[in-house]
């Protein structure tokens, strides 16, 4: 669909795009569409996988006949136990948050030193807030983690997040740090609403993507 394709292609290096979804959104299809778009544009892809979220997405994709080439999918894991993709680092999130953020940031920047144009797809950030009852401390940790990836011109970052799982304060901070914010709803297809954009003409634009466009645009490799 040209409107959506043109919007995605307009993302520029250094941007941070937040994709807000509900618990009922087809995250596996939306994630795969983003992965496929990045690969078709010749971009390198790096997954930041929080708490095994990638394994769930891969399983959901398999259930609809879509296979992902995991051997060539680079992954930095934060927490979790399932080995999904080509894991270049597995960082223990039980460490003090300052240690964890430093390890995450250093691993990411080493990666970018040899992969100059990278699309960073981030999964499971909500878990860093809800994983304990520390509330405000977790929110501060979450925001410090996001800030550690700002001002990096070699990448486009895409955060997939369910805002209903975090506080309004955390959501507002995420949106403030993002260059673009879109919400995705299921309504006779996939309804993409542009809530924030660095381009004023995009503000408030809605794009309705038929569900068959999403499902027909991915290769079905199952039986």
Helices and strands as residue ranges (DSSP letters): H 2-9, E 16-20, H 27-40, E 44-50, H 53-63, G 70-72, E 74-78, E 86-91, H 97-112, E 118-123, H 127-130, H 136-147, E 155-161, G 163-165, H 168-177, E 180-186, E 190-196, G 200-202, E 206-209, H 211-216
